[in-house]
Amino acid sequence: MKRRNYGHCITLWLAVHVCLFTACAKVGDPVPPQVSFLDTIYDLTAQQVENQIQLIFSVPKNDFQQVEIYRICDPKLDFEDHANLVENVTYKNLIPYQNTDQFIYQSLLIADQACRYGLRLLDRQENRSSFSKLVQFQPIYPAEPPAQLSYQVKQDRIVIRWNPPTKNTDGSRPAQIEGYLVNSQHTVSTPEYVDIEFKFGEIQSYRVQTISRSKNPLALSKFSKILTLIPRDTFPPLVPKNPSILIVEGEVQLTWDNNNEKDLKGYFVYRGTEPNLLEKSSPLITINTHMVWDSFSTLDKATTTGQTFYYRVTSVDQTENESPQSETVNITVR
């Protein structure tokens, strides 16, 4: 009887210790599974270019593998439940949009159908983001592109002109024209664009689209033929104004108003003893770009007492264009 009790005590002792160190230990709170949350696309916009839809968007910087494009053309159905997956585009196959940090997706439009579009992101674990902002698109037949681009180079601008289209892409008339888009950046209401940011000697290129619908979504023609040119500076500076002359300590001082052209290089002085027979009297008088004058002057030491001298001034730019001569001033050295 005593042996039974002894064996029972040993069994109980083992059970207590096993419970303390194993099954009876305190269990921590359950750890939720790690889930990757993808940012969505917030800036989705759309535009029509001839018979294509273009979706333009930015992508977040988190790790994703693909952009999914969804579409639905039934206005009665819920987008999230019924939209069809149109295409998957991997990150490396995304097409940059112009000179921005956005991307563009292009696809043929479904004729005469208003459709809604939305995007989702997909990562390596096949986690999907929520849907982007949706865009709704009703296609139209836009006007044809402008034709016969021409240009006129002036001293401070290039003027680009073109012939407006006369019909739409389906042949209907009149052409739907709400304006024009130049180089995908500048909107104008008339068939003329003035470029004041050009630089002489550098290649300038222009292409124009007709705007047939200016409200979102934008509807454009395809691009016109590209116009390329290299403008040359053949424009002289303005004639120096208000030349005046006086004697300073026995020497002739010639003064005139300073020109304000950005590409001004300097001045030439013409002199002679006959008003119609003046010759260049000195090398180019250069200007100091670190100083600003209301007037400019030079001294003429090579004069003869009792002689009358006549003077004119011209201005010269960086491409050696020289202005006409100023009005004549004269003085008799005493």
C-alpha positions in Angstrom: 0.0 0.0 0.0 2.8 2.3 0.8 4.5 1.5 -2.5 1.4 2.5 -4.4 1.3 5.9 -2.7 5.0 6.4 -3.4 4.5 5.7 -7.1 1.5 8.1 -7.2 3.5 10.9 -5.7 6.3 10.5 -8.3 3.7 10.6 -11.1 2.1 13.7 -9.6 5.6 15.4 -9.2 6.4 14.8 -12.9 3.1 16.1 -14.1 3.5 19.3 -12.2 6.9 20.0 -13.6 5.9 19.2 -17.1 3.0 21.6 -16.7 5.2 24.3 -15.4 7.8 24.1 -18.1 5.7 23.2 -21.1 2.0 23.1 -21.4 1.3 25.3 -18.5 3.7 28.1 -19.6 2.1 31.5 -20.4 1.2 31.8 -24.1 1.8 35.3 -25.8 -0.7 37.2 -27.8 -1.2 35.9 -31.4 0.9 37.6 -34.0 -1.2 38.7 -37.0 0.1 37.7 -40.5 2.3 40.3 -42.2 0.4 41.9 -45.0 1.9 44.1 -47.7 -0.2 47.2 -48.3 0.2 48.9 -51.7 -0.5 52.5 -52.3 -3.0 53.2 -55.0 -2.8 55.6 -58.0 -4.4 58.9 -57.2 -3.8 61.1 -60.3 -5.3 59.1 -63.1 -6.4 61.3 -66.0 -7.4 60.4 -69.6 -7.4 62.0 -73.0 -8.4 61.0 -76.5 -5.9 61.3 -79.4 -7.6 60.6 -82.7 -9.0 57.0 -82.1 -6.9 56.1 -79.0 -7.5 56.6 -75.4 -4.4 57.6 -73.3 -4.4 57.0 -69.6 -1.8 59.2 -67.8 -0.8 58.5 -64.2 2.0 58.5 -61.6 3.0 55.4 -59.6 3.9 55.2 -55.9 7.5 54.4 -54.9 6.6 51.2 -53.0 7.5 47.8 -54.5 5.1 46.7 -57.2 5.4 44.5 -60.2 2.5 45.3 -62.5 -0.2 47.9 -63.3 -3.5 46.3 -64.1 -5.9 48.2 -66.4 -9.6 47.6 -65.9 -12.6 48.7 -68.0 -16.3 48.6 -67.9 -18.7 50.0 -70.5 -22.1 49.3 -68.8 -23.1 52.3 -66.8 -25.5 50.3 -64.6 -22.9 47.9 -63.2 -20.6 48.5 -60.2 -17.1 49.0 -61.3 -15.3 47.1 -58.5 -17.5 44.0 -58.9 -17.8 43.8 -62.7 -14.9 45.6 -64.4 -12.9 43.5 -66.8 -9.1 43.2 -66.6 -8.0 44.6 -70.0 -4.2 44.3 -69.7 -1.3 43.9 -67.3 1.7 46.1 -67.8 5.0 45.3 -66.0 6.9 48.2 -64.4 9.8 47.9 -66.9 7.3 48.2 -69.8 5.7 51.4 -68.6 6.0 54.2 -71.1 7.2 57.6 -69.7 4.9 60.5 -70.5 6.8 63.4 -72.1 9.4 65.0 -69.8 7.5 64.2 -66.5 7.6 61.6 -63.8 4.3 60.2 -65.1 3.5 57.2 -67.4 1.1 56.6 -70.2 -1.0 53.7 -71.4 -2.6 53.8 -74.8 -5.3 51.6 -76.3 -7.8 51.8 -79.1 -11.2 53.3 -78.2 -14.4 51.3 -78.3 -16.4 53.3 -80.9 -19.6 55.0 -79.7 -19.3 53.6 -76.2 -18.9 55.5 -72.9 -16.5 53.4 -70.8 -15.0 53.7 -67.3 -11.4 53.0 -66.6 -9.5 52.3 -63.4 -6.0 50.9 -62.4 -4.7 48.7 -59.7 -1.1 47.8 -58.7 0.1 44.2 -58.1 3.2 43.2 -56.1 5.3 40.0 -56.1 3.1 38.3 -53.5 0.1 39.1 -55.7 -1.3 41.6 -53.3 -3.4 44.2 -55.1 -3.9 47.8 -54.3 -7.4 49.4 -54.2 -8.7 50.9 -57.4 -7.4 54.2 -58.6 -9.6 57.2 -59.2 -11.9 56.2 -62.1 -12.2 58.1 -65.3 -15.1 58.0 -67.7 -14.7 58.4 -71.4 -17.2 59.2 -74.2 -15.3 59.1 -77.5 -15.9 61.6 -80.3 -14.6 62.0 -83.8 -12.0 64.8 -83.4 -10.9 67.2 -86.1 -8.0 66.4 -88.3 -4.6 67.9 -87.4 -3.5 71.4 -88.6 -1.6 71.6 -91.9 1.0 73.7 -93.6 3.0 75.0 -90.6 5.0 78.1 -91.4 7.2 80.5 -89.4 8.5 84.0 -89.2 11.6 84.8 -87.2 11.7 88.2 -85.6 14.3 89.8 -83.3 12.5 88.8 -80.1 10.1 86.0 -81.1 9.3 83.3 -83.6 5.7 83.3 -85.0 4.3 79.9 -86.0 1.2 79.8 -88.1 -0.9 77.0 -89.7 -4.0 76.2 -91.7 -6.9 75.0 -89.5 -8.6 71.7 -90.4 -11.8 71.7 -92.3 -13.3 68.4 -91.3 -13.3 65.7 -88.6 -11.8 62.3 -88.8 -15.1 60.7 -89.9 -15.3 63.2 -92.8 -18.1 65.3 -91.2 -18.0 69.1 -91.3 -17.5 71.6 -89.9 -14.4 70.6 -88.0 -14.8 70.6 -84.2 -12.2 73.1 -83.1 -11.9 74.5 -79.6 -8.3 75.5 -79.9 -4.8 74.1 -80.5 -2.1 72.5 -78.5 1.5 73.3 -79.4 4.3 70.9 -78.5 1.9 69.2 -76.0 2.3 72.2 -73.7 0.9 75.5 -75.0 -2.8 76.1 -75.6 -3.8 78.8 -78.0 -7.3 79.8 -79.4 -6.2 80.9 -82.8 -4.0 79.3 -85.5 -0.9 81.2 -84.4 1.7 80.6 -81.7 4.3 83.1 -80.5 7.5 81.6 -79.1 9.5 84.1 -77.0 11.7 81.5 -75.3 13.7 80.5 -78.3 17.5 80.9 -78.7 19.2 82.0 -81.9 21.4 79.3 -83.4 19.6 76.4 -81.7 17.3 73.9 -83.2 13.6 74.7 -82.6 10.9 72.2 -83.4 7.1 72.6 -83.4 4.1 70.3 -83.8 0.5 71.2 -83.3 -2.7 69.3 -82.4 -6.3 70.4 -82.8 -8.3 70.5 -79.6 -11.8 69.2 -80.4 -12.9 68.9 -76.7 -11.1 70.9 -74.0 -13.0 69.6 -71.0 -12.0 66.5 -69.2 -11.4 64.2 -70.9 -9.5 66.2 -73.5 -9.9 65.2 -77.2 -7.1 65.9 -79.6 -6.1 65.2 -83.2 -2.9 63.5 -84.0 0.2 65.6 -84.4 0.7 67.8 -87.4 3.9 67.3 -89.4 6.8 68.6 -87.4 8.3 72.0 -88.3 12.1 72.3 -87.6 14.3 75.4 -88.0 17.5 77.0 -86.8 16.8 80.7 -86.3 19.7 83.0 -87.3 20.2 86.4 -85.7 20.3 88.9 -88.6 18.8 91.7 -86.5 21.1 94.7 -85.7 20.8 96.5 -82.4 19.0 99.8 -82.1 20.7 103.0 -83.3 22.5 104.7 -80.4 20.5 107.8 -79.3 21.3 111.3 -78.2 24.9 111.6 -79.2 26.5 114.8 -77.9 29.9 116.3 -78.0 32.0 118.7 -75.9 35.6 119.7 -75.2 37.2 118.3 -72.0 40.7 119.7 -71.2 41.4 120.2 -74.8 40.1 116.8 -76.0 36.8 115.9 -77.7 34.4 113.9 -75.5 31.6 112.0 -77.4 28.7 110.8 -75.3 25.5 108.8 -76.1 22.7 106.9 -74.4 23.6 103.3 -73.6 21.7 100.6 -75.5 19.7 97.9 -73.6 19.9 94.9 -75.8 20.9 91.7 -74.0 23.3 90.6 -76.7 25.0 94.0 -77.1 28.7 93.7 -77.6 29.9 97.3 -78.0 30.1 100.4 -80.2 32.0 101.8 -83.2 32.7 105.5 -83.5 32.9 107.1 -87.0 34.7 110.4 -87.6 35.7 112.7 -90.3 36.2 116.3 -91.4 33.4 116.0 -94.0 29.9 115.0 -92.8 29.4 112.5 -95.6 32.9 111.0 -95.5 33.2 109.4 -92.0 35.4 106.5 -91.3 35.7 104.1 -88.4 38.0 105.9 -86.0 38.8 103.2 -83.4 38.4 99.5 -82.6 35.2 98.2 -81.1 34.5 100.0 -77.8 33.4 97.1 -75.6 31.1 97.4 -72.6 31.6 96.2 -69.1 28.7 94.0 -68.2 29.3 94.5 -64.5 28.4 98.2 -64.7 25.3 100.0 -65.8 25.5 103.3 -67.5 22.8 105.8 -68.5 25.2 107.0 -71.1 28.5 106.0 -72.7 31.4 108.2 -73.7 34.9 108.1 -75.3 37.7 110.7 -75.7 39.2 111.6 -79.1 42.7 112.9 -78.6 43.7 113.0 -82.3 42.2 116.3 -83.1 43.6 119.5 -84.8 43.0 123.0 -83.5 40.8 125.0 -85.8 39.4 121.9 -87.5 35.7 120.9 -87.5 35.1 117.1 -86.8 32.0 115.1 -87.4 31.0 112.0 -85.4 28.5 109.2 -85.6 28.0 106.0 -83.5 26.9 102.5 -84.2 26.1 99.6 -81.9 27.2 96.0 -82.5 25.7 92.7 -81.1 27.4 89.4 -80.3 26.8 88.1 -83.8 28.4 91.1 -85.4 25.2 92.7 -86.6 25.8 96.5 -86.7 23.2 99.1 -86.4 22.7 102.1 -88.8 24.7 105.1 -87.8 23.4 107.6 -85.3 22.7 111.2 -86.1 25.7 113.3 -86.8 27.3 115.6 -84.2 30.2 118.0 -84.8 32.5 120.3 -83.0 35.3 122.8 -84.0 38.4 122.4 -81.9 39.6 125.8 -80.5 
